[in-house]
Amino acid sequence: MQTSDDLRELLRRIDHRGYPAYKDTKGVYRFPRYLLSIDHVQGDPFASPSKISVHVKGNVAGFPKEYFTGKCQRRALQDYLTRQFGRTLQQYTFEAKGSGKSGLMSVSRCGQEVLERTACEINAVTGDVILRLEVGFPANGRTINARELEKILFVFLPECIQNSLYYKNNNQKKVRNVIELAEDQEYIRGQLKALGLVAFVANDSVLPRESGVSSRPMKGGIAFQSPKSMEVTMQLPHKGIISGMGIRRGITLIVGGGYHGKSTLLKALELGVYDHIEGDGREYVITDDTALKIRAEDGRSIRKTDISMFINDLPNGKDTRQFYTEDASGSTSQAANVIEGMEAGAKTLLIDEDTSATNFMIRDELMQRVIHRDMEPITPFIERIRELYENYGVSTVIVAGSSGAFFRLADTIVQMDRYLPKDITDAAKKEAGAYYAQESYGKDSRSQAAVKSAGEMSGKTGSCPKAQTPEFDRRPKADKAFRANERIKMKTLGCEAVQINRESIDLRYVEQLVDSEQVTALGYCVRYAQMHYFNGKTNLAEAVAQLEKQIEQDGLAGLCESSSNVSSLAMPRTQEIFACFNRFRGLLL
């Protein structure tokens, strides 16, 4: 192994040479208290920056063992170190001068959520810390400016490492708070099932965000306060006693006037599948970690998905047990999203009326008078929602602002009033009962049948035939390009899409993706699964399980084609892996 002196000598030797001479720096160098690895060198000062990693031995980093042996603690510590390193790094980026990306120094930029990332990895046994960053190697034009790179590697970077990666130089109380918050969040998540909850929203949480393009908490935002009838109290390991609103398993309806906070609450529940950093306002908003946001998604592709629970007897005779389309409608896309969510193991569905297909969600009594059920291929969600819970254990949380159709079916009805929730279950059900029974609704036989149908939907029997259990046995095959191990080009387009060769996987409406690094990871998941698990014999669920087992064993970095070229990746959930595979138009079934 070469030393830091060897690297310094090499830099002075290649100074003022053509930019390709920087390739000679690739390798591992021993510095006094860490190893510096130059993993990938950019070919041009205007190209993507070079990749560098720093390896600090556990006994040198010095973090207490209890901070990294547990998964939630380790993830929180990795997240903290990434943020701390990034803050220190900011003061040095572009301090080294030159053309193109010369002097750029960057590490993964973390949002409000705490995610597993390749940017910082801590060994669960030894406590060794690996931190990965990107550096623009300086040049004047296309001529090496090694003196500026020497400043980066021998002055700026050691200062960042010194201030960030050694326990003794960190604010130890703050580090401890990070670990304790993670342990408290993990405790609440574990209590959800025991208490029969799908979500918990702590009192004094701040749910509104700063703006539509900022995920930071709104200054002066109204503090959340649970209705007494829904209040749950827990004794956390560190924070102590905490109270908040518990959303129970079953069917929960969130209603209220426009701009009163319905969608804000639902958004907090969507992102409650992740832990949040201190000061976010939603630190103690914890949701069932399988919860899935469902919406209509016109134009998406569907690959042999069994949507017969909701759609049957199409006029064109299309098989809905193995439904296939390149251009789904609102109703077929939302039906597929529900079924694919069940296949992905989702036990809670989160739905906003505003982003749903109306004909998928409900059919009112007047429409049923005009268009008889026998002429309608769609069995609306309202007629399956109770069956989903009682037969499949899938709870639903629905935001509704204009339709009262779900009042009689809901187990709990929450009204948002100026961002504060009220439990109006009893009053709403009483009003719904009166509405269906009132004289103005009609006393003829058809209206009486409608009342009876509504009553049946709120009871144990359904108003439509029981659905067949969906079939989950799709067996993907590898595409030829992947099978031949040809070079695969990938490009991440924010949180909206990942492009693989010429195929773009549209992820705009997979709304629980919070970081572009998750999208990059999904691209690598597609690539890796194509090469290792898509063989026409293994079904999709088994392939995802094997993929996640591989990630658990080797980390996200194991998905990359080379250990010397690890991309910036963040861990997606099982549900988002399924969602990406299901939207990949190149998926062969």
C-alpha positions as CSV (number, residue, x, y, z in Angstrom):
1,M,0.0,0.0,0.0
2,Q,1.3,3.5,-0.9
3,T,1.6,6.3,1.6
4,S,0.4,9.9,1.6
5,D,4.0,10.9,0.8
6,D,3.9,8.8,-2.3
7,L,0.7,10.5,-3.4
8,R,2.2,14.0,-2.8
9,E,5.2,13.0,-4.9
10,L,3.0,11.7,-7.6
11,L,0.9,14.8,-7.8
12,R,4.0,17.0,-8.1
13,R,5.3,14.7,-10.8
14,I,2.2,14.9,-13.0
15,D,1.6,18.7,-12.5
16,H,1.0,20.6,-15.7
17,R,0.7,17.4,-17.7
18,G,-2.4,16.5,-19.8
19,Y,-5.5,15.7,-17.8
20,P,-5.5,11.9,-18.5
21,A,-2.3,11.6,-16.3
22,Y,-4.6,12.0,-13.3
23,K,-5.5,8.3,-13.9
24,D,-2.2,7.5,-12.3
25,T,-3.5,8.6,-8.9
26,K,-6.1,5.8,-8.7
27,G,-5.3,3.6,-5.7
28,V,-5.2,3.5,-1.8
29,Y,-3.0,5.7,0.2
30,R,-2.2,5.5,4.0
31,F,-2.6,8.8,5.8
32,P,-1.7,9.1,9.5
33,R,-5.2,8.2,10.8
34,Y,-7.1,6.9,7.8
35,L,-6.9,5.4,4.4
36,L,-7.7,7.5,1.3
37,S,-8.9,5.6,-1.7
38,I,-9.1,7.3,-5.1
39,D,-11.7,5.0,-6.6
40,H,-12.6,6.6,-9.9
41,V,-10.9,9.4,-11.8
42,Q,-12.9,11.6,-14.2
43,G,-11.6,11.7,-17.7
44,D,-12.1,15.4,-18.2
45,P,-12.4,18.5,-15.9
46,F,-16.0,19.0,-17.3
47,A,-17.0,15.3,-16.7
48,S,-18.7,13.9,-13.6
49,P,-16.3,14.4,-10.6
50,S,-13.9,11.8,-9.4
51,K,-15.0,9.4,-6.6
52,I,-13.0,9.2,-3.4
53,S,-13.6,7.3,-0.2
54,V,-12.1,7.6,3.3
55,H,-11.7,4.6,5.6
56,V,-11.3,5.2,9.3
57,K,-10.7,2.2,11.6
58,G,-13.3,1.7,14.3
59,N,-10.7,2.1,17.1
60,V,-9.7,5.4,15.6
61,A,-13.2,6.7,15.0
62,G,-14.0,5.8,18.5
63,F,-17.8,5.7,18.4
64,P,-19.4,3.7,21.3
65,K,-20.3,0.1,20.3
66,E,-23.9,0.5,21.2
67,Y,-24.2,3.3,18.6
68,F,-23.6,1.0,15.6
69,T,-24.4,-2.6,16.5
70,G,-28.1,-2.1,16.1
71,K,-29.6,-1.4,12.7
72,C,-31.6,1.7,13.6
73,Q,-28.8,3.1,15.7
74,R,-26.3,2.5,12.9
75,R,-28.5,4.1,10.3
76,A,-29.0,7.2,12.4
77,L,-25.3,7.5,13.1
78,Q,-24.4,7.1,9.4
79,D,-27.0,9.8,8.6
80,Y,-25.6,12.1,11.3
81,L,-22.0,11.7,10.1
82,T,-23.0,12.3,6.4
83,R,-24.7,15.6,7.4
84,Q,-21.8,16.6,9.7
85,F,-19.2,15.9,7.0
86,G,-21.4,17.8,4.4
87,R,-21.6,20.9,6.6
88,T,-17.9,21.0,7.1
89,L,-17.3,20.3,3.4
90,Q,-19.4,23.3,2.2
91,Q,-16.8,25.8,3.3
92,Y,-14.1,24.2,1.1
93,T,-16.0,23.4,-2.1
94,F,-14.6,25.4,-5.0
95,E,-11.9,26.9,-2.8
96,A,-9.5,25.1,-5.1
97,K,-9.7,26.8,-8.5
98,G,-9.7,25.7,-12.1
99,S,-11.9,25.0,-15.1
100,G,-15.0,22.9,-15.3
101,K,-15.8,21.1,-12.0
102,S,-12.4,21.8,-10.6
103,G,-12.5,22.2,-6.8
104,L,-16.0,20.8,-6.4
105,M,-16.3,18.7,-3.2
106,S,-19.6,17.1,-2.4
107,V,-21.2,14.3,-0.4
108,S,-24.8,13.1,-0.4
109,R,-27.2,15.8,0.5
110,C,-29.7,14.4,3.1
111,G,-33.2,15.6,3.4
112,Q,-35.6,15.4,6.4
113,E,-35.7,11.7,6.3
114,V,-33.1,9.3,7.8
115,L,-32.1,6.8,5.0
116,E,-29.6,4.1,4.6
117,R,-27.0,5.4,2.1
118,T,-23.7,4.4,0.5
119,A,-22.4,7.8,1.3
120,C,-21.5,6.6,4.8
121,E,-21.3,3.0,6.0
122,I,-20.3,1.8,9.4
123,N,-19.3,-1.8,10.0
124,A,-21.6,-3.4,12.5
125,V,-18.9,-5.4,14.1
126,T,-15.7,-3.3,14.0
127,G,-17.2,0.2,13.9
128,D,-15.0,1.0,10.8
129,V,-16.3,4.1,9.0
130,I,-16.3,4.4,5.2
131,L,-17.3,7.8,3.8
132,R,-17.7,8.4,0.1
133,L,-17.5,11.8,-1.7
134,E,-17.0,13.4,-5.1
135,V,-14.1,15.7,-5.9
136,G,-13.5,17.7,-9.1
137,F,-9.8,17.2,-9.8
138,P,-8.5,20.7,-10.7
139,A,-7.2,21.7,-14.1
140,N,-6.4,24.8,-16.1
141,G,-8.2,24.1,-19.3
142,R,-7.3,20.5,-19.7
143,T,-3.9,20.7,-18.0
144,I,-3.5,19.2,-14.6
145,N,-3.3,21.7,-11.7
146,A,-1.9,19.3,-9.1
147,R,-1.1,22.0,-6.6
148,E,-4.8,22.7,-6.2
149,L,-5.6,19.0,-5.8
150,E,-2.8,18.8,-3.2
151,K,-4.6,21.5,-1.2
152,I,-7.9,19.5,-1.4
153,L,-6.3,16.1,-0.4
154,F,-3.8,17.4,2.2
155,V,-5.5,20.4,3.7
156,F,-9.3,20.6,3.1
157,L,-10.2,16.9,3.3
158,P,-8.1,16.1,6.5
159,E,-9.9,19.1,8.2
160,C,-13.3,17.7,7.2
161,I,-12.4,14.2,8.5
162,Q,-11.0,15.6,11.7
163,N,-14.2,17.6,12.5
164,S,-16.6,14.9,11.4
165,L,-15.5,11.3,11.6
166,Y,-13.9,11.1,15.1
167,Y,-16.2,10.7,18.1
168,K,-14.0,12.8,20.4
169,N,-14.2,15.8,18.0
170,N,-18.0,15.7,17.7
171,N,-20.6,17.2,20.0
172,Q,-21.1,13.9,22.0
173,K,-24.4,15.1,23.5
174,K,-25.8,15.7,20.1
175,V,-24.6,12.3,18.8
176,R,-26.3,10.7,21.8
177,N,-29.5,12.6,21.1
178,V,-29.5,11.3,17.5
179,I,-29.2,7.7,18.8
180,E,-31.9,8.1,21.4
181,L,-34.3,9.6,18.9
182,A,-33.7,6.7,16.6
183,E,-34.4,4.2,19.4
184,D,-37.6,6.1,20.4
185,Q,-38.8,6.0,16.8
186,E,-38.0,2.3,16.5
187,Y,-39.9,1.7,19.8
188,I,-43.1,3.5,18.5
189,R,-42.9,1.5,15.3
190,G,-42.7,-1.7,17.2
191,Q,-45.7,-0.7,19.3
192,L,-48.0,0.0,16.4
193,K,-48.8,-3.7,15.8
194,A,-49.2,-4.4,19.6
195,L,-51.6,-1.6,20.0
196,G,-53.6,-2.4,16.8
197,L,-52.6,0.9,15.1
198,V,-51.5,1.7,11.5
199,A,-50.1,5.1,12.5
200,F,-49.3,7.4,15.5
201,V,-49.1,11.2,15.3
202,A,-47.7,12.8,18.5
203,N,-49.2,15.8,20.1
204,D,-47.3,19.0,19.3
205,S,-46.0,17.6,16.0
206,V,-45.8,20.3,13.2
207,L,-47.2,18.8,10.0
208,P,-47.4,21.8,7.6
209,R,-44.2,22.4,5.5
210,E,-42.5,25.6,4.7
211,S,-43.7,25.6,1.1
212,G,-44.6,23.4,-1.7
213,V,-41.0,23.0,-2.7
214,S,-39.5,22.8,0.8
215,S,-39.8,19.8,3.2
216,R,-38.7,21.9,6.2
217,P,-41.3,22.6,8.9
218,M,-43.5,25.8,8.6
219,K,-42.4,28.4,11.0
220,G,-45.3,29.1,13.4
221,G,-47.1,26.0,12.1
222,I,-50.1,24.9,14.1
223,A,-49.1,22.2,16.6
224,F,-51.0,18.9,16.2
225,Q,-53.3,17.9,19.1
226,S,-55.1,14.5,19.2
227,P,-58.8,14.2,19.9
228,K,-59.1,12.7,23.4
229,S,-61.2,9.8,22.1
230,M,-58.2,8.8,19.8
231,E,-55.4,9.6,22.2
232,V,-52.8,6.9,22.8
233,T,-50.0,7.3,25.5
234,M,-46.7,5.5,25.4
235,Q,-43.6,5.4,27.6
236,L,-40.6,5.8,25.3
237,P,-37.1,4.5,26.3
238,H,-35.6,8.0,26.3
239,K,-38.2,10.8,25.8
240,G,-40.5,9.3,28.4
241,I,-44.2,9.6,28.3
242,I,-45.6,10.7,24.9
243,S,-49.2,11.1,23.8
244,G,-50.8,11.5,20.4
245,M,-53.4,10.3,17.9
246,G,-53.5,6.6,17.2
247,I,-55.1,5.6,13.9
248,R,-56.5,2.1,14.4
249,R,-56.5,-0.7,11.9
250,G,-59.6,-0.9,9.7
251,I,-61.1,2.0,7.6
252,T,-60.3,5.6,8.6
253,L,-61.8,8.5,6.8
254,I,-60.2,12.0,6.9
255,V,-62.7,14.8,6.0
256,G,-62.9,18.6,6.3
257,G,-63.1,21.8,4.3
258,G,-60.6,22.8,1.7
259,Y,-57.2,24.0,3.1
260,H,-57.9,22.7,6.6
261,G,-55.1,20.1,6.6
262,K,-56.5,16.8,5.3
263,S,-53.8,16.3,2.6
264,T,-51.1,17.7,5.0
265,L,-52.0,14.9,7.5
266,L,-52.0,12.3,4.8
267,K,-48.6,13.5,3.5
268,A,-47.2,13.2,7.0
269,L,-48.6,9.6,7.2
270,E,-47.1,8.8,3.8
271,L,-43.6,9.8,5.0
272,G,-44.1,8.4,8.5
273,V,-42.7,5.1,7.0
274,Y,-39.3,6.8,7.4
275,D,-37.6,8.2,10.5
276,H,-37.1,11.9,10.6
277,I,-34.4,14.1,12.0
278,E,-34.7,16.2,15.1
279,G,-36.4,19.5,14.4
280,D,-38.4,18.2,11.5
281,G,-41.7,18.5,13.4
282,R,-42.7,15.0,12.3
283,E,-40.1,13.1,14.4
284,Y,-42.9,11.2,16.2
285,V,-45.2,10.7,13.2
286,I,-44.8,7.0,12.8
287,T,-46.7,4.9,10.2
288,D,-46.8,1.2,9.5
289,D,-43.7,0.7,7.4
290,T,-45.5,-1.2,4.7
291,A,-48.0,1.6,4.2
292,L,-48.5,2.5,0.5
293,K,-49.9,5.7,-1.1
294,I,-52.3,4.6,-3.9
295,R,-53.5,6.9,-6.7
296,A,-54.7,6.9,-10.3
297,E,-51.8,6.9,-12.8
298,D,-53.0,7.3,-16.3
299,G,-50.7,6.1,-19.0
300,R,-48.6,3.7,-16.9
301,S,-47.8,0.2,-18.2
302,I,-49.3,-2.9,-16.5
303,R,-47.7,-6.3,-16.9
304,K,-50.0,-9.3,-16.5
305,T,-51.5,-8.1,-13.2
306,D,-54.7,-9.7,-11.8
307,I,-57.1,-6.8,-11.4
308,S,-60.2,-9.0,-11.5
309,M,-61.0,-8.0,-7.9
310,F,-62.1,-4.6,-9.3
311,I,-62.5,-5.0,-13.1
312,N,-64.2,-7.8,-15.0
313,D,-66.1,-8.5,-18.3
314,L,-64.4,-5.8,-20.3
315,P,-66.3,-5.2,-23.7
316,N,-63.2,-6.0,-25.6
317,G,-62.9,-9.4,-23.8
318,K,-59.5,-8.6,-22.3
319,D,-58.4,-11.0,-19.6
320,T,-58.3,-9.1,-16.3
321,R,-56.8,-12.0,-14.4
322,Q,-53.6,-11.3,-16.4
323,F,-54.2,-7.7,-17.4
324,Y,-51.7,-6.1,-19.8
325,T,-51.6,-2.6,-21.2
326,E,-49.1,0.0,-22.3
327,D,-51.4,2.9,-21.6
328,A,-53.6,2.3,-18.5
329,S,-56.7,4.4,-17.7
330,G,-57.2,6.0,-14.3
331,S,-59.4,3.1,-13.1
332,T,-57.2,0.2,-14.4
333,S,-54.0,1.9,-13.1
334,Q,-55.5,2.4,-9.6
335,A,-56.8,-1.1,-9.5
336,A,-53.3,-2.4,-10.5
337,N,-51.7,-0.2,-7.9
338,V,-53.9,-1.7,-5.2
339,I,-53.2,-5.3,-6.3
340,E,-49.4,-4.7,-6.8
341,G,-49.4,-3.1,-3.3
342,M,-50.9,-6.2,-1.8
343,E,-48.2,-8.3,-3.7
344,A,-45.6,-6.0,-2.2
345,G,-46.8,-6.8,1.3
346,A,-48.6,-3.4,2.0
347,K,-50.9,-3.7,5.0
348,T,-52.1,-0.1,4.9
349,L,-53.4,1.8,1.8
350,L,-53.3,5.7,1.9
351,I,-55.7,7.3,-0.6
352,D,-56.5,10.9,-1.5
353,E,-59.8,11.5,-3.3
354,D,-58.2,14.3,-5.3
355,T,-55.7,12.0,-7.0
356,S,-58.1,9.0,-7.5
357,A,-60.2,7.9,-10.4
358,T,-63.8,8.7,-9.4
359,N,-65.2,5.7,-11.2
360,F,-62.8,3.4,-9.5
361,M,-63.6,4.7,-6.0
362,I,-67.5,5.0,-6.0
363,R,-70.7,4.7,-8.1
364,D,-73.6,6.6,-6.7
365,E,-77.2,5.4,-6.5
366,L,-78.4,7.5,-9.4
367,M,-75.7,6.2,-11.7
368,Q,-76.6,2.7,-10.7
369,R,-80.2,3.4,-11.7
370,V,-79.3,4.6,-15.1
371,I,-76.4,2.2,-15.9
372,H,-77.2,-1.2,-14.4
373,R,-74.5,-3.1,-12.5
374,D,-74.5,-5.8,-15.2
375,M,-73.3,-3.1,-17.7
376,E,-70.5,-1.8,-15.6
377,P,-67.2,-3.8,-15.6
378,I,-65.8,-1.9,-12.6
379,T,-66.5,-3.0,-9.0
380,P,-65.7,0.2,-7.2
381,F,-63.3,0.4,-4.3
382,I,-66.1,1.3,-1.9
383,E,-67.5,-2.2,-2.4
384,R,-64.2,-4.0,-1.7
385,I,-62.8,-1.9,1.1
386,R,-64.3,-3.9,3.9
387,E,-63.3,-7.2,2.2
388,L,-59.8,-5.9,1.9
389,Y,-59.6,-5.5,5.6
390,E,-61.5,-8.5,6.8
391,N,-60.2,-11.0,4.3
392,Y,-56.7,-9.7,3.6
393,G,-55.8,-7.6,6.7
394,V,-55.3,-4.4,4.6
395,S,-56.4,-1.2,6.3
396,T,-57.3,2.0,4.4
397,V,-56.9,5.7,5.3
398,I,-58.9,7.9,2.9
399,V,-59.0,11.6,2.5
400,A,-62.3,12.8,1.2
401,G,-63.6,16.3,0.7
402,S,-66.5,16.0,-1.6
403,S,-68.1,12.6,-1.3
404,G,-69.8,11.2,1.8
405,A,-70.1,7.7,0.4
406,F,-67.6,6.2,2.8
407,F,-69.2,7.5,6.0
408,R,-71.2,4.4,6.6
409,L,-68.2,2.1,6.0
410,A,-65.6,3.9,8.0
411,D,-64.6,2.7,11.4
412,T,-63.2,6.1,12.3
413,I,-64.0,9.5,10.9
414,V,-61.6,12.4,11.5
415,Q,-62.5,16.0,10.6
416,M,-59.6,18.3,10.1
417,D,-60.5,21.8,11.3
418,R,-57.8,24.5,10.8
419,Y,-55.1,21.7,11.0
420,L,-56.6,20.3,14.2
421,P,-58.3,16.8,14.1
422,K,-61.7,16.1,15.6
423,D,-63.2,12.6,16.1
424,I,-66.7,13.0,14.5
425,T,-67.3,9.2,14.0
426,D,-70.6,9.0,15.9
427,A,-72.1,12.3,14.6
428,A,-71.1,11.5,11.0
429,K,-72.6,8.0,11.1
430,K,-75.8,9.3,12.7
431,E,-76.1,11.9,9.9
432,A,-75.4,9.3,7.2
433,G,-78.1,7.1,8.6
434,A,-80.5,9.9,8.6
435,Y,-79.6,10.9,5.1
436,Y,-80.2,7.4,3.7
437,A,-83.5,7.1,5.5
438,Q,-84.9,10.5,4.8
439,E,-88.0,10.8,2.8
440,S,-86.4,13.0,0.1
441,Y,-84.1,10.2,-0.8
442,G,-87.2,8.3,-2.2
443,K,-89.6,5.6,-1.1
444,D,-89.9,3.7,-4.3
445,S,-88.5,0.2,-4.6
446,R,-85.3,1.2,-6.3
447,S,-84.4,3.8,-3.6
448,Q,-85.2,1.3,-0.9
449,A,-82.9,-1.2,-2.6
450,A,-80.2,1.5,-2.6
451,V,-80.7,2.1,1.1
452,K,-80.4,-1.6,1.7
453,S,-77.3,-1.8,-0.4
454,A,-75.7,1.0,1.5
455,G,-76.6,-0.7,4.8
456,E,-75.1,-4.0,3.6
457,M,-71.9,-2.3,2.7
458,S,-71.6,-1.0,6.3
459,G,-72.3,-4.4,7.8
460,K,-70.7,-7.8,7.4
461,T,-72.1,-8.7,4.0
462,G,-71.1,-7.0,0.8
463,S,-73.3,-5.7,-2.0
464,C,-71.2,-7.4,-4.7
465,P,-69.9,-11.0,-5.2
466,K,-66.8,-11.9,-3.1
467,A,-63.6,-11.4,-5.1
468,Q,-61.3,-14.2,-6.0
469,T,-57.9,-14.1,-4.2
470,P,-55.5,-12.2,-6.6
471,E,-52.9,-14.4,-8.2
472,F,-49.3,-13.3,-7.6
473,D,-47.2,-15.6,-9.8
474,R,-45.6,-13.5,-12.4
475,R,-42.2,-14.8,-13.4
476,P,-40.0,-12.2,-15.1
477,K,-37.4,-13.1,-17.7
478,A,-34.1,-11.3,-18.4
479,D,-33.8,-8.9,-21.3
480,K,-31.2,-9.9,-23.8
481,A,-29.1,-6.8,-23.2
482,F,-28.8,-7.6,-19.5
483,R,-28.3,-11.3,-20.1
484,A,-25.4,-10.6,-22.5
485,N,-23.8,-8.5,-19.7
486,E,-23.6,-5.6,-22.1
487,R,-22.8,-2.1,-20.7
488,I,-25.9,-0.6,-19.3
489,K,-26.3,3.1,-19.3
490,M,-28.3,4.6,-16.5
491,K,-29.4,8.2,-15.8
492,T,-31.4,9.4,-12.8
493,L,-33.9,12.2,-13.4
494,G,-34.5,13.5,-9.9
495,C,-37.2,11.6,-8.1
496,E,-39.3,11.4,-11.3
497,A,-37.6,8.7,-13.4
498,V,-34.6,6.5,-14.0
499,Q,-33.5,5.9,-17.5
500,I,-31.9,2.5,-18.4
501,N,-30.5,2.6,-21.9
502,R,-33.3,4.1,-23.9
503,E,-36.1,3.0,-21.5
504,S,-37.3,5.5,-19.0
505,I,-39.1,4.2,-15.9
506,D,-41.7,6.8,-14.8
507,L,-41.7,7.1,-11.0
508,R,-43.5,10.5,-10.7
509,Y,-46.5,9.0,-9.0
510,V,-44.6,6.7,-6.6
511,E,-45.0,9.4,-4.0
512,Q,-43.1,7.9,-1.1
513,L,-39.8,8.2,-2.9
514,V,-38.1,11.1,-1.1
515,D,-34.6,11.2,-2.5
516,S,-33.1,11.0,-6.0
517,E,-30.5,8.5,-4.6
518,Q,-33.4,6.1,-3.9
519,V,-34.3,6.4,-7.6
520,T,-30.6,5.7,-8.6
521,A,-30.7,2.6,-6.3
522,L,-33.9,1.4,-8.0
523,G,-32.1,1.6,-11.4
524,Y,-29.3,-0.6,-10.0
525,C,-32.0,-3.0,-8.5
526,V,-33.4,-3.4,-12.0
527,R,-30.0,-4.1,-13.5
528,Y,-29.0,-6.5,-10.7
529,A,-32.3,-8.4,-10.7
530,Q,-32.2,-8.7,-14.5
531,M,-28.7,-10.3,-14.4
532,H,-29.3,-12.6,-11.3
533,Y,-32.9,-13.3,-10.6
534,F,-35.1,-12.8,-13.6
535,N,-34.9,-16.3,-15.2
536,G,-38.5,-17.1,-16.0
537,K,-38.7,-19.5,-13.0
538,T,-38.5,-17.2,-10.0
539,N,-41.6,-15.1,-9.4
540,L,-41.4,-11.4,-8.8
541,A,-42.0,-11.6,-5.0
542,E,-39.2,-14.2,-4.7
543,A,-36.9,-12.1,-6.9
544,V,-37.4,-9.0,-4.7
545,A,-36.9,-11.1,-1.5
546,Q,-33.6,-12.5,-2.9
547,L,-32.5,-9.0,-4.0
548,E,-33.2,-7.6,-0.5
549,K,-31.3,-10.5,1.1
550,Q,-28.3,-9.7,-1.1
551,I,-28.5,-6.0,-0.2
552,E,-28.7,-7.0,3.5
553,Q,-25.5,-9.1,3.1
554,D,-23.4,-6.8,0.9
555,G,-25.0,-3.4,1.3
556,L,-26.3,-1.2,-1.4
557,A,-22.7,-0.8,-2.7
558,G,-22.9,-4.5,-3.7
559,L,-25.4,-3.6,-6.5
560,C,-22.8,-1.5,-8.4
561,E,-20.8,-3.0,-11.2
562,S,-17.5,-2.3,-9.5
563,S,-16.5,-1.7,-5.8
564,S,-14.3,1.1,-7.2
565,N,-17.2,3.0,-8.7
566,V,-19.9,2.9,-6.1
567,S,-22.7,5.4,-6.9
568,S,-24.5,7.6,-4.5
569,L,-27.4,5.3,-3.4
570,A,-30.1,5.4,-0.8
571,M,-32.2,2.5,0.3
572,P,-35.7,2.2,-1.2
573,R,-38.4,0.2,0.6
574,T,-39.7,-3.1,-0.7
575,Q,-42.9,-1.4,-1.9
576,E,-40.9,1.0,-4.1
577,I,-38.8,-1.8,-5.5
578,F,-42.0,-3.6,-6.6
579,A,-43.3,-0.3,-8.0
580,C,-40.2,0.3,-10.1
581,F,-40.2,-3.2,-11.5
582,N,-43.9,-3.0,-12.3
583,R,-43.4,0.3,-14.2
584,F,-40.5,-1.0,-16.2
585,R,-41.8,-1.4,-19.7
586,G,-38.9,-3.8,-20.5
587,L,-40.1,-6.3,-17.9
588,L,-40.6,-9.6,-19.8
589,L,-43.3,-11.9,-18.4
